[in-house]
Amino acid sequence: MIWFGLKEPEQVHELTNRKGPVNKLKIERRYTPSFYSLLILCLGFMFCWVTYIQWQTSISTYMHLLGFSLSAYSTLWTINGLLILCGQPLIQWLMARLNITMMVQLLCGVIMFMLTFAVLANSQAYGGFVTAMVIITIGEILIFPAVPAIADRLAPNDKSGMYQGLVSGAANAGRTIGPLLGGLFYDGFGPSVLLYSCIFICGFAIICFGTYQRLLNTHHETETVKFNK
């Protein structure tokens, strides 16, 4: 698959002259607003992972407390895998068909995350956990492929690897902070407070995604004004 499917990107050679270092500095500054936008985007991505990782840590403990078996918990992840396998191509096709922007896709995904924890906070039946898993899987399909795709669009030609590394680092940070934070809330305040706290954390993700879009729009408006001048 790597041999036949992976295509090497074309090498882009920078034009240089006697003022090469100065021009290089200008090129680096040109991408600074995009870099800041990426950092804010990654921060929102990290918040999403902080909540999503609770399914593998605190929520599994919560289900055990309610008396559900290991097979019942494992079935939820089977549902997750099947939905991703079958649903992701359909949802991505639908997004392209309806011409839905990445920003709307991200916001819808975070709303799905928030709805998931609202369902869990108000239902202790197994059907509630199944419903919540279906909802968060749809949110996962909307958010998790979109952030690396946005990072690829923001990245200059010579910094694609660094930008994708920042996205992966944000996801790893969320997977690191999430279990500790979830455990503290679960042990200190109980599962209900943890679930409502996840809704609150998702609110921070919405703020980050909105700020990212606003900063990007401001940068584009500034570049347009400079170009017209």
N, C-alpha and C positions, 0 to 999 in steps of 0.2 A: 504493500500500500504506500509506503514512504517512497519507494523507487519510482512508482508510476504516478503517484498523486501529488507529490511535493514538487513545487516549481520554485527554482531559485529566483529571488527578486533581481530585477535589472540593477546593475551598478550605476549610480548617479555620480558623475564627476563634477565637482564644484569648479566654477570659473574663477581663476585667481589673477591678480595683477600685482603691481608693486605695493599696493595697499591691501594686500591679502589679509593680514591679521585684523585690520580694522573692519573689513567687510565680513569676516567670519564672526566677529563680535556682534555686528548688526544682525546677522542671520540668527545667531543664538537668541538675541533679544526679541526678535520677531516672534519666536515661538514661546516666549515666557507666559503670556496670558493663557495659551492652550495648556501649558504645563500646570498652571495654577488651577485651571478648570479640571484637569485630570485629577489633581490631588483632592479636590472637593468631591468629584465623582467617586473616587476610591474610598473616601471617608463614608459616603453613603452606602457603598458596596459592603464595607466592613460592618456597618450597622445591620445590614440585611443578613450577613453571615452570623452575627452574634445571635440573632433570633432563630435562624434556620437550624443552627447546630444544637439547639435545645431538643430537637426531635431525637437526636442520638444520645443525649445525656439526661437532662432532667425529666423530659416527658416519658422516657422509658422507665425511669424510677417511679414516676407518677402512675403509670399504667400498672406497674407491679403492685403499688400500694392499693390500687382499686381492685386487684384480684385477677387481672387479665394474665393469660399465659404468655410464655415466650413465643409460641407459634402465632398467637394473635398479634403480637407486636411485629413479628417478622413478616406477617402477611401485609402489613401496611407498607413495608418497603418493596414488596413484590408489586403492589398496586402502583407505587411511585415509579418503579422501573418500567412497567408496562405503559403507563401514561406518558412518560418521557419518550419511549420508543415509538409509540403510535401517535401521540398528540403533538409532539414538537414540530414535525413536518407540516401538519395541518395548521397549527396555530401560526407558524412563520409564514405559510402561504397566505393565510387569511390576513395577516398584518400587511404583507406586500400588496395583496389585492385591494384592500381598503385604504392603502397609502397612509398607514398610521405611522407617525413619527416615532423615533427612538425615545423621545422624552415622554410621550404619552404611554408608550410601552412600559417604561420604567415605573411611572406613577401607577399604572394599572397593576403592575406586579407587586408593588409595595402595599397597595390597598388589599390585594389578595392575601398577603402576609398578615396584615392587620385583622382581616376577617377570619383568618385561620385561628388566631389566638383568641378572638372573641367567641368563636364556636367552642373551642376547648374550655374556656372559662365558664361557659354556661351549659355544658353537657358532660356528664360522666358515663354516658352509655357508649358502647363500642361503635355504634353507628355514627356518633359524633366525631370519634377519632378517624373513622374512615372518610367522613365528609371533609374534615379538616385536612387530611392528607391529600385528598383530591384538589382542594382549593390551593394549598401551598405548593403543590406540584405545578399547577398552572402558573402561579406566581414565579416559581423557579424557572419555568420555561421562558417567561417574559423577561426576567432580570438577568439571569446568569449568562446567556449568550450575548445580551445586548451590551453589557459593560465592556468586554474585550473588543467588540466590534466598534464601539465609540472610541475607545483608546486607539485603535488602529487608524481611525479617521483623523484623530487629533495629532498623531505622531508625525514628526518630520521624517523624511526618507531615511535618515541615518540614525534614528532613535526609536524605531519600532520595537526593538527588543527591550529597551529600557522601559518604555511605556507599558508593554505587556507584563514586564517584571513587577512594576508597581501595582498593577491590577492583581496579580497573583499574590503579592505581598499583603495587599489589603484583605484578600480572602483568607490568607493564613493568619493574619492578625485577628480577624473575626472568629476563626476556628480556635484560636488560642484563648482569647478573652472570654468567649461565650460560655464554655464549660465552667470556668471559675466564677463568673458573674452569676450564671444560672444557679450554680450550687450554693452560692452565698444567699441569694434570694430564696431559694427553695428551703434551705435549712433554717434561715432566719425568720422568714415571714410566711412560708407555706406556698403551695403550688398556685393558688389563686392570684396572689400578689405577683408571682413570677410571670404568669400568663398575661396579666394586665400590664406589667412592666414591659413585656415584649411589644405590646401595642404602642406603648409610649416610645420605645426605642425606634420602632418603625417610623414614628413621626419625625425623628431626627433624620432618618434616611430621606424622607420626602423633602425636608428643608434643604438637605445637601444637594439632592438632584435638582431642585428648583433653583438654588444658588448657582450651581454649575451652569444651567441653561442661561440664567440671567447674565453671568459673567461672560459666557461665550457670545451672547447677543451683543453685549456692550463692546466686546473686542471687535466683532464684525462691523458694528456701526462706526467705530473709531477708524478701522482700516478703510472703510468706504469713504469717510470724510477725507482722510489723507490722500486717497487715490484720486478723488474728485478735485482736490486742490492741486 
